[in-house]
Amino acid sequence: MLMARIGSSNCRYQPSNEAYFQKYRENTIGYHQTFESPYGLKKLIYADWAASGRLYGPIESKIVHELGPFVANTHTESNLTGTLMTQAYEKAKQIIKNHVHANEHDIILFAGSGMTGAVNKLQRLLGLKIHEKLKPLYPIAEKDRPVIFVTHMEHHSNHISWAETIGDVVCLPPGPGGMVDPAHLERLLLQFRHRPIKIGAFTACSNVTGFEVPIHQLSRKMHEHGGVCFVDFSASAPYAEIDMHPTDPLEKLDGIVFSPHKFLGGPGTSGVLIMDSRLCLHCAPDQPGGGTVSWTNPWGGYEYKDSIEAREDGGTPPFLQAVRTALCIQLKEQMGYSRMLERKKELTSLLLKGLGTIPGLHILGGNSQDRLGIVSFVVGHIHYNLIVKLLNDRFGIQVRGGCSCAGPYGHYLLGIDQQASKQMTDLIHEGDLSRKPGWVRLSLHPMMTNQEVSYIVSSIRAIVENIITWQKDYTYQPESNEWRSMNEHHKIDISKWFNFSN
């Protein structure tokens, strides 16, 4: 009788995906947190991962106990602390670069507190920003202006920011099924073929529907027509693989931006920009300051460093933010792309199946399960922010209501025409937000359990079934578009967060 040896490869135990993520759940700070709501003590269920990630215990411990005792400024290698921080900063940058398959020409820069700071940094480095007061003094003929192509799914940060450059923004129309179609980009590139600078600025994944975009196909189109391609990975970076340099050089990404605060362990990080240094043709840095020059003298002379990465990293660098980002990336790699995506699919399938049985609930973008764990919905006549408030107060569930900073996409998803949009914006301009469109957005993490997703579905169902009665406990405030509970009596005193006990 043949028997497999315990521990041998042919009978190795493979835990379910839910069990696999158990240790990551338990190490997430606040996973077992409770709070007092108007309806009693509730366990906090976090389903707002597309907005921000959560702190992770082992990362906090490593920063505080291992790196923390040696924290100092960089820019010196003559003492121990400065040397260690300089080395840690450089190591962190290399880990991040390796993760996205950057090459020797790519530089990494940190900006602001998320992708918004990073993309604005990119636009300044490309020489596309002029202060609005100076624009009348430097008119640019239409034929000489850059053209920037964006998708209909963009977050405002990857749309409005480009609209404030010297270029013209052109939005790709939706393709079949509301997806992004590279053929539409091809037609627009031909239409604008005489423009001197052609830029593609595309999201990799919608933060509203979780639908992914064929970024490498879009990049190929841009390069075939002499353009460049930049990609916003904010919604997908915490889970998906990023490859700036695939096998086909036409599909390379000239630059990427993302928000590490959306990773597990990521809150407190800076935005990340990684781009081809050969696109930085200027000599003066975006932010001149300490660390950007090789020398200065009393007679007004100075010389900037040759290294673009050093030149664009003036002042005290965000070394702690960089280290945290690198640790988040290593945590992501430890969890594993395939395992994370498999678990995301399981949870998304469970969520969509449950939501599909709730009367009057409409899932934006349709019921396709081919999405990255982000689902937005509306329910008939029930205000989206009232659903969010009731999920919080009665069930402890943390989700988000509004337009998810994706107004143009929202117009498409909700079928809002220009006349209706004008009526809404006129009211908003007057301070009345009562007709501001929006939805409820749920975003899942692979660590979540089946029970939690089922609880979310049953909670939404309970709200729909009891809305007439439950709504009586709330008043609507049109100036803020929020609902306030008339029974809210216990609030967490955040002033305690800023006091030191003896």
N, C-alpha and C positions, 0 to 999 in steps of 0.2 A: 504494500500500500504506500503510495507516494504522498508525502505530507510536506507542505511548504514550511520552510523555517520561519519562525517569528522574526519579523524585521527584514526579511529578504525582499528584494525588489519586486518579486512576482506576487506579493500579497500586501504591498504597502498600503496602509490605510489612507484614504483620501477623504478628508472631511467635506461635508457639504459647503457650498459657498457661504451660507449663513454662518455656519460654525467656524469657517476659516477666518472670518472677520471679527470673531468674538473678542480677541485680545485688543484689537484696534478700537472697538466700542468701549471697552473697559478703561482704556488709557486716554479716552477723550475727556477733557475737563468739562464738567457739567452734564455728562451723559445721564447721571442719576439725579440731576437737580430738580427740586420742587419749588413751587411758589404759591403764594396765597392769592387766589383770584376772587372776584365777587361771588363765586359759587363754591368756594372752599379750596382746599389744598389740591394742586394739580402737579403731575409730573411733566416736566418740560420735554416735549417731543420736537426736535429740530428738523424742519423740512424746508430750509431756506438756504441751501448750499450754493445756489447760483448767485446769491448775494454776497455771502462770505463764508469762509470755513470756520472751524472751531479750534481752540487751543488744544494741543496734544501734550500730555504729561511728560513723556520721555524727552521731547524736544525742549520743553521748559526746563526740565531737570539738567539736561546737558548744557544749556546756555548758562544757567545759574551756577551750577556746581563745578563744571569742567572748564568752560571758557571764561565764565564770570570773574574768577579771581585774578585773571590776567588782563582784564579789559583796560585799554589805554588807547591813545590816538595812534594812528598809523603814521606814515611819512618819516619813519626812522628805523634803522636797523642797528643802532648803537646801544640800545638797552633791551632788556629781555621782553618787557611788556609791548613796546612798540614793534619789536621784531615779530613776536608771536601774532599780534593783530594784523600786521602786514601780510604775514604768511597765511593766516586764516582767511583774510579777505581774498587773496589771490587763489587760494584753494577753492573757496566757495564759488568764485567766478568760473573756474575751470570745470567744476562739477555741473554747473548750470549749462555751460556751453556744450559739454559732452552730451548732456541729456537731450539737447535739441539737434545734435549732429552738426554743430557749427564747424566751420573750417578755419584755416589760418588767417583768412582775410576778414573774418567776422569779429566785431567788437561787441562788448557787453557794457551797458550803461544802466544805472538805476535812476528813477525819477519819480517824484511825488509819492503818492500812497497807493497807486494802482496803474492800470493801463492808461487812464486819461492823461496822467503826467508823462507817461512814456511816449504816447503817440504825439503829443504836443512837442516833446523834445525832438522826436523824429522830424516833424515838420519844420522846426527851426533849423535843424542840422541840414536839411535839404534846401534851405534858403527860401522857404515858401511863406514866411510870416513877415508882414509889415504892419506896424501899428496903424489902427484905423484913422488916426489924425494925419498920418503921412500919406495915406493912399491917394488923396486928391493931388498930391505933389508928384506922384510917380505913376501916372496912368499907363496901363499896359493894354495894347491892342488885343482884341479877342484872338486873333490868329497867333499871337505870341504867348498866350497864357497856357499854363499846363492844364491838362484835363485829368481829372481824378474819377475813376470808375468805382462805384460802391454797389453792394447788393441791396435788395429791398429789405433784408433782414438785419441791417446794422443797428448796433447800439448807438445812441446819440454821440458817444465819445469818438466813434469811428465814422461819423457822418458830419455832425455840426462842426467839429474841429477842422475838418478839411474845407468846409464851406467858408471858414474864416481865413483861408490862405489866399494867395494870389491866383489860385487855379479855379477852374469851373468844375463843379461836381455833377456827374451824370450817373443816375441810378439805373441799374439793370432792371428791366421789367421782370416780373415773376414768370417762371417757366411752367411746364406741365406740373400739375399738382401743387403749385405754389412753391416749387423748389427753384434753385438757382441753375440756370441753363447756360453752359459755356458758349452755346451757339449765339445767344443774345449778346454776349461780350464781343464775339467775333464781328457781328454786324456793327456794333458801336465803334469798335476799333477802326473799321473801314470808313465809317462816317467821319471820324475825327483823325484820320490818318495824317493830316497835314499839321497837326499840333506838334510842337517841338518836344514836349515832355508828356509822356503818357504814364500814368500811375494807376495801378490797381490796389485798392485798399479794401480787403475783404475779410469778413468774419469767417472763422472756421466752423462756427456752430452758433445757432440762434440761442440767445438767452431767454427767449419766450417759449419756443416750441421744442428746443433741443435738437432740431434738424441740422444735420451736418452739411457742409458745403464742399464741393469738389475743388478744393483749393489748388491742387497741383495741376489740374486741367486748366483752371483759370490762369495760373502762372504761365503755363505753356503758351496760351493765347497771348498774354502780355509780352512775353519774350519774342514770340514770332513776329510781333509788330513793333519791336524796338522799345518796349516799355519795361517797367519794373513792377514787382509785386510785393506788397506788404500784407501780412496777415495778423489779425487779432485773434489770439487763442484764448481769450479770457474765460469763455464758457466751457471749453473742452480741455484746457491745459492740465487741470487736476487729475484727469482720467486717461486721456488719449495719448498716443505716441506722437511726438513732434519730430519731423525730419526736414531740416532746412535744405539738405542736399541729397535728394534721392538719386538713383542711378542715372536718370535722364537729366542732363544739365539744363535743359529747357524748362524743367519743372522745379528748379530751385526756388527758394524763397529769399528775396533780397533783404528782407527784414521781418522780424516778428515782434509783437508786443503781447504781454499778458499780465495778469494781476495775481501774484502769488498769495494774496490774502484769501483767495478763494480755495486754496489747498487746505487739507487737514493739517493743522499746525501753523497755518499761514498768517493769521491776523497780526498786524504790526510790521509787515514787510513793505517794501517799495515796489513801484511798477518796474517792469523789466523791458528793456529794449535791446535786441540783438540784431545787428545789421552789418551789411557789407561796408567795410571802412572805405572802399574805393568810391562810395557815393558821397563821402565827406570831402569836398574839394576846397573848403575854406581853410584859412590859416588861424584866424582868431577863434577861440573856443566860444561856445554858446554862453558859458558862465565863467569868465576870467576870474582868477583868484589864486589863492594859495595852492601850490602843487601843480599848477598848469605851466609854469615857466621854468626854464633852465637857469636863467640869471636875470637880474635887474641891476640898474645903477642909478646914482643920484641925478643923472642928467636926462632922465626920461627914456633911457634905453632898456629894452627887455627882449627876450626871445622865448617863444613858446616851445614846449617840448615837441619832439618829432612824433612820438607815439600819440596817435589820435585818442586811444582809449585813456591814456593818462591825461592828455590835454583837456578832455571833456569830463573829467572827474575832479573838478576843482573843489577846494575846501576839504573839510573832514568828510571822508567817504562814508556811505551807509554800511559800514562793515558788519554791524549786528544784523541789519536787515538782510544783507547778502548771505550771511551764515544761516540765518533762519530759512531763507529761501532754499539754500542748498540742502538743509536737513529735511525740508518738506519734500523736495525732489527725491532724496534718497528713501524717504518713507514711501513715497509713491512707487518707486521702483521695487521696494521690498514687498509691497502689497501685490504688485504685478499687474501689468496692463490687461492681460487676458482674463485674469481672475476678476479684476474690477469691472471690466466691460461685460463679462458673463453675468455677474451679480446685478449690475445695472439693468440688464435686459430682463432678468427674472423679476426684479422689483417693479420695473416699468410695466411689464405685462400684467402683473398682479394689480397694479394701480389702475391701468386703463380698463381692465376687465371689470373692476368694481365700479369705477366712475360711469361706465357705459350702462349700468343698470339703474342709475339715479334719474328719475323723471325731470325733464327740463334742463338737464345739464348738457352743455355743449363744449366739447374739447376743441380748442383753437388749432387749426391746421389739420383736423381730422384725427382718426383713431390709429394712425400708423404707429407701430411699435418700434420703428426704426428711428429712434431718437435717443439722445444722451441723458436720459433720466430727468428731463425737464418737461413738465406738463402744465399748461395754462388753460383755464376754463371760465365760463360764465354760466350763471343759472338764471334763466328767465328774467323775472322782475326784481331779483334780489341784488342789492348793491354789493359790489365785490368787496369793498372795505368792511361792510357789515359781516360778511362771511368770514373774513380774516379775523375780525374782532371776536366773533362768537367762537371760532376755532381756538383762539387764545384763551378766552375767559372760561368757556365751558369744558374745554378738552386739553388745554395746555399746549396745543399744536402751534408751532411757529411757521407761518407761511407769509407771503407778501402780496399785497394788492396794488393795482395801479397799471401803468403802461410799460413798466420794466425798462424805462428810458429807451423805448423803441417805437416812437410815435408813428413814423411812416409805415412800419410793418403792422402796427396796430390798425391803421386805416385800412390796410389790405385785409387783415384777418377779420375785422369787424364789418367790412363793407361800408365804410364811411365815405360818402362822396364829398366833392368840394363845397357844395352848398351847406351840407350838414356840418362839415368841419368849420366853415366860417361862422356859423351860428354858435358853435361850441367855443371857438377861440374868442369871439366877441364877449361872451359871458365871462370867460377866464380873465380877459383883460380888465373887466369891471370888478374882479375879485370874487366872482361866483363860480365855484368849481363843481356845482351840482351836476352839470352835464359832461364833465370830463370823463372820457371813456377809459375803460380799464378792464382788468380781469384778475382772477386769483391765480397765483403761480405757485406750484409745488415743485420742489427740486430735491432729488434723492441722492443719498450717498450709499456706496456699496456696503457700508457698515450697518445700515439699517436692517431691521428684522422684518420678516413677513408679517408678524403680529402688529408691528408698528404701522405698516402700510395698510393693513386691514382695518386697524383702528382709525386711521385717517379717513378711509372711505366711509366707514360706519358713522363717523362724526359728521362728515359732510351730509350724508343721508339724513341724519337726525336734524340737522339745521334746516334742510329743505322741508322736512315734514312738520317742523314745529316753528317755522319762521314767524307766523302771525302772532303767536304767543310770545316768543322769545324777543321779538323786535320791540315789544312794549317797554323793555327795560333800558332802551337806548334812545338817544336824541342825535339827530344828524346836524352837523355844523358845515354849512355850504362854503364858508370861507376857508376851511381847511380840508374839506372832503373827507372828514373822519367822523366816526360814531363814538359817542361817549356813554359809558354806562352810568345810569343813575344810582347804581348800587355800589359803585367803586368806593371803597372806604380804606383799604389797606394798600399802601404803595411802598415799594422798596426805597429806603432812604439812601440815595446814592452819595450824599454828603459824607457818609461813613467811609466810602472808598478813598476819600482824600484826607482822612485823619489817621495819624499814627497813635496806636495805643501804647501806654507805658509798659 
